[in-house]
Amino acid sequence: MNKEALLQECDFKAVRSSGPGGQHVNKTSTKVMLHWSLKDSNVFSEEEKERLFKRLKSKLTSDDQLVLSYDQSRSQHKNKDEVFKNLVRLLENGLLKPKRRKKTKPTLASKKRRLDSKKRNSEKKANRKPPSF
């Protein structure tokens, strides 16, 4: 993944952060919102876009845009760096191919343990019944 090209495709917008603050928070825009369009991206191939679309479907807007925000720091530059790192992490996780499951059979010992526990349970429940004369 070409991070420089991805950075060029992102639109950053600084807005006022929410929450308590005081004098500084009322006049500075430190919260950073990132807008990135999946369908207009030139960084990924069509196959990768399909995989990302399936994985990020719940996070995309109706016009296939991903909107992330970050406001932990009081510095706009730090927030911009962090929100971009979050985007890269999200996209890298979305591109991972899941490992194929290898079919296995239960071992003889595990079958024996299962049957023993079933036998113990049935005996326990049988002992709860009143004795028959």
MARMI-667924 format. One record per residue: residue number from 1; residue in three letters; x, y, z of N, C-alpha, C, O in turn. Coordinates in steps of 0.02 Angstrom, whole numbers, plus 50000, padded with zeros to 5 digits. Layout:
% residues N
[NUM, ALA, [X, Y, Z], [X, Y, Z], [X, Y, Z], [X, Y, Z]] ...
END
This chain:
% residues 133
[1, MET, [50043, 49941, 50000], [50000, 50000, 50000], [50045, 50062, 50000], [50091, 50068, 50041]] [2, ASN, [50031, 50107, 49954], [50070, 50169, 49948], [50040, 50222, 49994], [49987, 50250, 49979]] [3, LYS, [50073, 50235, 50050], [50046, 50281, 50100], [50046, 50353, 50076], [50002, 50392, 50094]] [4, GLU, [50095, 50372, 50034], [50098, 50441, 50009], [50038, 50455, 49963], [50007, 50508, 49967]] [5, ALA, [50023, 50406, 49919], [49966, 50415, 49874], [49900, 50415, 49913], [49854, 50452, 49897]] [6, LEU, [49898, 50373, 49965], [49838, 50370, 50007], [49828, 50437, 50043], [49771, 50460, 50050]] [7, LEU, [49883, 50466, 50066], [49879, 50531, 50101], [49853, 50585, 50054], [49816, 50629, 50075]] [8, GLN, [49872, 50581, 49989], [49848, 50630, 49940], [49772, 50624, 49929], [49739, 50673, 49914]] [9, GLU, [49746, 50563, 49936], [49674, 50552, 49925], [49630, 50573, 49984], [49570, 50580, 49976]] [10, CYS, [49660, 50583, 50041], [49622, 50599, 50102], [49606, 50673, 50105], [49646, 50716, 50085]] [11, ASP, [49546, 50688, 50129], [49527, 50757, 50143], [49524, 50766, 50218], [49487, 50731, 50253]] [12, PHE, [49562, 50813, 50244], [49563, 50827, 50315], [49525, 50891, 50329], [49528, 50939, 50291]] [13, LYS, [49489, 50890, 50384], [49451, 50949, 50404], [49459, 50957, 50480], [49449, 50910, 50517]] [14, ALA, [49477, 51017, 50501], [49485, 51030, 50573], [49422, 51063, 50599], [49397, 51111, 50571]] [15, VAL, [49396, 51036, 50654], [49335, 51063, 50685], [49348, 51070, 50760], [49397, 51045, 50786]] [16, ARG, [49303, 51105, 50793], [49311, 51115, 50864], [49296, 51050, 50901], [49249, 51014, 50885]] [17, SER, [49336, 51037, 50950], [49330, 50977, 50990], [49274, 50986, 51041], [49261, 51042, 51064]] [18, SER, [49243, 50931, 51061], [49189, 50935, 51110], [49217, 50925, 51180], [49275, 50907, 51188]] [19, GLY, [49176, 50936, 51230], [49195, 50923, 51299], [49220, 50984, 51335], [49225, 51038, 51305]] [20, PRO, [49235, 50976, 51399], [49259, 51033, 51439], [49329, 51054, 51418], [49366, 51014, 51391]] [21, GLY, [49346, 51117, 51429], [49411, 51139, 51409], [49432, 51204, 51440], [49482, 51206, 51476]] [22, GLY, [49396, 51256, 51429], [49415, 51321, 51454], [49426, 51370, 51398], [49394, 51365, 51346]] [23, GLN, [49472, 51416, 51407], [49482, 51469, 51358], [49510, 51443, 51292], [49488, 51465, 51239]] [24, HIS, [49556, 51395, 51296], [49589, 51371, 51235], [49541, 51334, 51188], [49544, 51343, 51127]] [25, VAL, [49498, 51293, 51217], [49455, 51250, 51176], [49402, 51290, 51137], [49378, 51267, 51086]] [26, ASN, [49385, 51349, 51162], [49332, 51388, 51129], [49355, 51424, 51066], [49314, 51449, 51028]] [27, LYS, [49420, 51428, 51055], [49443, 51467, 50998], [49488, 51428, 50949], [49508, 51455, 50898]] [28, THR, [49503, 51364, 50964], [49546, 51326, 50919], [49510, 51264, 50894], [49467, 51235, 50928]] [29, SER, [49527, 51245, 50834], [49498, 51185, 50803], [49551, 51130, 50804], [49593, 51127, 50760]] [30, THR, [49548, 51087, 50854], [49599, 51035, 50860], [49575, 50967, 50837], [49616, 50925, 50818]] [31, LYS, [49511, 50954, 50838], [49485, 50890, 50815], [49493, 50886, 50739], [49479, 50934, 50704]] [32, VAL, [49517, 50828, 50715], [49528, 50819, 50644], [49482, 50765, 50618], [49479, 50710, 50646]] [33, MET, [49447, 50780, 50564], [49403, 50731, 50531], [49434, 50714, 50464], [49455, 50758, 50426]] [34, LEU, [49436, 50649, 50449], [49465, 50625, 50387], [49410, 50596, 50344], [49370, 50556, 50368]] [35, HIS, [49407, 50616, 50282], [49359, 50589, 50233], [49400, 50555, 50178], [49445, 50585, 50149]] [36, TRP, [49383, 50492, 50164], [49418, 50454, 50112], [49367, 50414, 50073], [49326, 50378, 50102]] [37, SER, [49369, 50419, 50007], [49322, 50385, 49964], [49351, 50319, 49939], [49405, 50319, 49909]] [38, LEU, [49316, 50265, 49952], [49340, 50199, 49931], [49332, 50189, 49856], [49377, 50163, 49824]] [39, LYS, [49275, 50210, 49829], [49264, 50197, 49758], [49307, 50241, 49713], [49321, 50222, 49656]] [40, ASP, [49328, 50301, 49736], [49370, 50345, 49695], [49444, 50335, 49706], [49485, 50372, 49678]] [41, SER, [49463, 50286, 49747], [49534, 50276, 49764], [49571, 50243, 49706], [49546, 50198, 49673]] [42, ASN, [49633, 50267, 49694], [49676, 50238, 49644], [49732, 50196, 49675], [49773, 50168, 49639]] [43, VAL, [49733, 50192, 49741], [49786, 50156, 49776], [49775, 50081, 49772], [49824, 50043, 49770]] [44, PHE, [49713, 50058, 49771], [49697, 49987, 49774], [49669, 49962, 49708], [49639, 49999, 49669]] [45, SER, [49680, 49897, 49695], [49652, 49865, 49635], [49578, 49851, 49648], [49553, 49860, 49703]] [46, GLU, [49543, 49830, 49596], [49471, 49816, 49602], [49458, 49759, 49651], [49410, 49761, 49689]] [47, GLU, [49502, 49709, 49650], [49494, 49652, 49696], [49502, 49675, 49768], [49464, 49654, 49812]] [48, GLU, [49552, 49717, 49781], [49563, 49743, 49848], [49506, 49788, 49870], [49486, 49787, 49928]] [49, LYS, [49480, 49827, 49823], [49422, 49870, 49840], [49362, 49829, 49860], [49325, 49847, 49907]] [50, GLU, [49351, 49772, 49825], [49295, 49728, 49843], [49303, 49701, 49914], [49256, 49700, 49953]] [51, ARG, [49364, 49678, 49929], [49377, 49651, 49996], [49367, 49705, 50049], [49336, 49692, 50101]] [52, LEU, [49392, 49765, 50036], [49384, 49820, 50083], [49310, 49839, 50091], [49287, 49853, 50146]] [53, PHE, [49274, 49838, 50036], [49203, 49855, 50039], [49165, 49806, 50083], [49123, 49825, 50123]] [54, LYS, [49181, 49741, 50076], [49147, 49690, 50117], [49165, 49698, 50190], [49122, 49692, 50234]] [55, ARG, [49229, 49711, 50204], [49251, 49715, 50274], [49230, 49780, 50308], [49216, 49780, 50368]] [56, LEU, [49227, 49835, 50271], [49213, 49901, 50301], [49143, 49925, 50287], [49128, 49985, 50297]] [57, LYS, [49099, 49881, 50265], [49032, 49902, 50245], [48995, 49940, 50300], [48958, 49987, 50286]] [58, SER, [49004, 49920, 50362], [48968, 49952, 50417], [48997, 50022, 50433], [48962, 50062, 50464]] [59, LYS, [49059, 50035, 50414], [49090, 50099, 50429], [49084, 50149, 50372], [49101, 50208, 50381]] [60, LEU, [49061, 50128, 50313], [49056, 50172, 50255], [48990, 50210, 50254], [48939, 50185, 50277]] [61, THR, [48993, 50271, 50227], [48931, 50309, 50219], [48895, 50285, 50156], [48918, 50238, 50123]] [62, SER, [48839, 50315, 50140], [48799, 50292, 50083], [48835, 50302, 50016], [48821, 50266, 49968]] [63, ASP, [48881, 50351, 50012], [48918, 50361, 49950], [48989, 50332, 49955], [49036, 50359, 49925]] [64, ASP, [48996, 50278, 49993], [49059, 50240, 50000], [49117, 50283, 50024], [49173, 50275, 50000]] [65, GLN, [49105, 50327, 50072], [49158, 50366, 50102], [49170, 50341, 50172], [49123, 50324, 50208]] [66, LEU, [49233, 50341, 50192], [49251, 50323, 50260], [49266, 50388, 50297], [49307, 50428, 50275]] [67, VAL, [49233, 50399, 50353], [49242, 50460, 50392], [49268, 50440, 50461], [49235, 50406, 50499]] [68, LEU, [49329, 50464, 50476], [49360, 50451, 50541], [49375, 50517, 50575], [49387, 50567, 50542]] [69, SER, [49374, 50517, 50641], [49392, 50579, 50677], [49436, 50560, 50736], [49435, 50504, 50761]] [70, TYR, [49476, 50610, 50758], [49521, 50599, 50814], [49529, 50665, 50851], [49542, 50717, 50820]] [71, ASP, [49521, 50664, 50917], [49526, 50726, 50956], [49558, 50715, 51024], [49543, 50752, 51071]] [72, GLN, [49602, 50666, 51030], [49632, 50651, 51095], [49685, 50702, 51115], [49692, 50717, 51175]] [73, SER, [49720, 50729, 51067], [49774, 50776, 51082], [49749, 50848, 51077], [49698, 50861, 51046]] [74, ARG, [49786, 50895, 51107], [49769, 50965, 51101], [49802, 50996, 51039], [49791, 51055, 51024]] [75, SER, [49842, 50956, 51004], [49877, 50979, 50944], [49842, 50953, 50882], [49830, 50893, 50875]] [76, GLN, [49828, 50998, 50836], [49795, 50978, 50774], [49841, 50933, 50732], [49816, 50887, 50700]] [77, HIS, [49906, 50946, 50733], [49953, 50906, 50693], [49957, 50834, 50719], [49959, 50786, 50680]] [78, LYS, [49959, 50826, 50785], [49961, 50759, 50814], [49897, 50721, 50798], [49898, 50662, 50782]] [79, ASN, [49840, 50756, 50802], [49776, 50724, 50787], [49773, 50703, 50714], [49745, 50651, 50698]] [80, LYS, [49801, 50744, 50669], [49802, 50727, 50598], [49844, 50664, 50586], [49824, 50620, 50548]] [81, ASP, [49902, 50661, 50618], [49945, 50602, 50611], [49910, 50539, 50638], [49912, 50486, 50607]] [82, GLU, [49878, 50546, 50695], [49845, 50488, 50726], [49785, 50464, 50686], [49776, 50403, 50679]] [83, VAL, [49746, 50509, 50659], [49687, 50488, 50620], [49710, 50454, 50555], [49677, 50408, 50531]] [84, PHE, [49766, 50476, 50527], [49792, 50443, 50467], [49819, 50374, 50485], [49810, 50326, 50447]] [85, LYS, [49852, 50367, 50542], [49876, 50302, 50564], [49818, 50254, 50575], [49822, 50195, 50558]] [86, ASN, [49763, 50280, 50602], [49703, 50239, 50612], [49675, 50215, 50545], [49653, 50157, 50539]] [87, LEU, [49675, 50259, 50495], [49652, 50240, 50428], [49695, 50184, 50400], [49669, 50134, 50374]] [88, VAL, [49761, 50192, 50404], [49807, 50142, 50376], [49797, 50076, 50412], [49796, 50023, 50379]] [89, ARG, [49791, 50077, 50478], [49780, 50015, 50517], [49715, 49982, 50497], [49712, 49920, 50490]] [90, LEU, [49663, 50021, 50488], [49597, 49994, 50468], [49600, 49962, 50399], [49572, 49908, 50388]] [91, LEU, [49635, 49995, 50352], [49640, 49968, 50285], [49684, 49906, 50283], [49668, 49859, 50246]] [92, GLU, [49738, 49905, 50321], [49782, 49846, 50322], [49744, 49786, 50351], [49751, 49730, 50325]] [93, ASN, [49705, 49797, 50403], [49666, 49742, 50431], [49611, 49720, 50383], [49594, 49660, 50381]] [94, GLY, [49584, 49766, 50345], [49532, 49749, 50297], [49559, 49709, 50238], [49521, 49671, 50206]] [95, LEU, [49622, 49716, 50222], [49652, 49681, 50165], [49677, 49612, 50182], [49692, 49573, 50137]] [96, LEU, [49683, 49595, 50247], [49708, 49530, 50266], [49662, 49474, 50241], [49601, 49478, 50248]] [97, LYS, [49693, 49422, 50212], [49654, 49365, 50191], [49649, 49316, 50249], [49699, 49300, 50280]] [98, PRO, [49589, 49292, 50265], [49583, 49245, 50321], [49615, 49178, 50303], [49613, 49156, 50246]] [99, LYS, [49644, 49146, 50353], [49675, 49081, 50342], [49622, 49028, 50332], [49569, 49031, 50363]] [100, ARG, [49635, 48981, 50287], [49588, 48927, 50275], [49593, 48877, 50332], [49647, 48861, 50356]] [101, ARG, [49536, 48852, 50353], [49534, 48804, 50408], [49552, 48735, 50383], [49527, 48712, 50332]] [102, LYS, [49596, 48702, 50420], [49614, 48633, 50404], [49566, 48587, 50441], [49557, 48592, 50501]] [103, LYS, [49535, 48541, 50403], [49488, 48495, 50435], [49527, 48443, 50475], [49576, 48414, 50450]] [104, THR, [49506, 48431, 50536], [49539, 48381, 50579], [49486, 48336, 50609], [49428, 48354, 50615]] [105, LYS, [49508, 48277, 50629], [49463, 48230, 50663], [49481, 48229, 50737], [49538, 48240, 50755]] [106, PRO, [49431, 48215, 50779], [49446, 48211, 50851], [49492, 48150, 50864], [49486, 48098, 50832]] [107, THR, [49536, 48158, 50912], [49583, 48104, 50929], [49546, 48050, 50969], [49491, 48061, 50995]] [108, LEU, [49577, 47992, 50974], [49547, 47938, 51013], [49541, 47957, 51087], [49491, 47942, 51119]] [109, ALA, [49592, 47991, 51112], [49591, 48011, 51183], [49534, 48060, 51196], [49502, 48056, 51248]] [110, SER, [49522, 48107, 51150], [49468, 48155, 51161], [49400, 48121, 51157], [49354, 48140, 51192]] [111, LYS, [49394, 48071, 51113], [49330, 48033, 51110], [49318, 47996, 51176], [49263, 47994, 51202]] [112, LYS, [49372, 47966, 51202], [49366, 47929, 51265], [49348, 47975, 51323], [49305, 47959, 51364]] [113, ARG, [49380, 48034, 51325], [49364, 48083, 51378], [49291, 48105, 51373], [49257, 48112, 51424]] [114, ARG, [49267, 48115, 51313], [49197, 48137, 51303], [49149, 48083, 51328], [49100, 48098, 51363]] [115, LEU, [49162, 48020, 51310], [49118, 47966, 51330], [49120, 47955, 51406], [49069, 47940, 51437]] [116, ASP, [49180, 47962, 51435], [49186, 47955, 51508], [49146, 48008, 51545], [49112, 47994, 51594]] [117, SER, [49150, 48070, 51520], [49112, 48124, 51553], [49037, 48114, 51545], [48998, 48129, 51590]] [118, LYS, [49017, 48087, 51487], [48945, 48073, 51478], [48922, 48018, 51526], [48867, 48021, 51554]] [119, LYS, [48965, 47968, 51535], [48948, 47913, 51581], [48943, 47939, 51652], [48897, 47920, 51689]] [120, ARG, [48991, 47982, 51673], [48990, 48010, 51740], [48927, 48051, 51751], [48896, 48047, 51804]] [121, ASN, [48908, 48092, 51702], [48848, 48133, 51708], [48785, 48090, 51715], [48741, 48105, 51755]] [122, SER, [48781, 48036, 51675], [48721, 47994, 51678], [48717, 47958, 51746], [48662, 47950, 51773]] [123, GLU, [48775, 47937, 51772], [48775, 47905, 51839], [48754, 47955, 51893], [48716, 47938, 51938]] [124, LYS, [48779, 48017, 51887], [48761, 48068, 51936], [48686, 48081, 51936], [48655, 48087, 51989]] [125, LYS, [48657, 48083, 51877], [48585, 48097, 51873], [48544, 48036, 51894], [48490, 48043, 51923]] [126, ALA, [48570, 47977, 51880], [48535, 47916, 51900], [48534, 47910, 51977], [48486, 47885, 52006]] [127, ASN, [48587, 47934, 52009], [48590, 47931, 52083], [48543, 47981, 52116], [48530, 47975, 52176]] [128, ARG, [48518, 48028, 52080], [48471, 48076, 52108], [48401, 48047, 52116], [48361, 48072, 52156]] [129, LYS, [48386, 47995, 52079], [48319, 47965, 52082], [48310, 47927, 52147], [48359, 47901, 52175]] [130, PRO, [48249, 47925, 52172], [48237, 47885, 52233], [48246, 47810, 52218], [48233, 47788, 52163]] [131, PRO, [48269, 47772, 52268], [48280, 47700, 52255], [48214, 47664, 52243], [48163, 47681, 52272]] [132, SER, [48217, 47613, 52200], [48156, 47574, 52186], [48161, 47509, 52226], [48214, 47478, 52228]] [133, PHE, [48105, 47487, 52258], [48105, 47427, 52300], [48076, 47369, 52264], [48073, 47314, 52292]] 
END
